[in-house]
Amino acid sequence: MKLLDIAEVASRSGLPPSTLRFYEEKGLIASVGRHGLRRLFGPQVLERLALITLGRIAGFALDDLAALFKTGDKPRIDRRQLAAKADELDRTIRQLAAVRDGLRHAASCPAPSHLECPKFQRLLRAATASQARPAGKRPPRRRALA
């Protein structure tokens, strides 16, 4: 088994070393030793980092992802949680598509002011309604991908 130093893992994963150190701190990945001051990782870390990156893109929190790895090297993926996240993404896609369509309309709307356009007014009401949902129903804020 060829060990990879942190620079090689960073290069091959596309993640900066600071993110790798942070992920190690959070228990998402683990180094297997050191060569001088450089952390060394097993080659399986690249697959784990790809899974973490996919999870982050899908909107999972780091704590949710850390729970996948509590049982050891093999991730324990809850299929119901994946289905729920897919449903959440579907809702987000529909909402973003409606906003996109409203913005495209507003960009070419012949009304003298966007505030005079009925379609733009509907877009504003929809945006306000989505923010007025009870706190437990509001989708989580998106964090920047690491």
Disulfide bonds with the S-S distance in Angstrom:
none
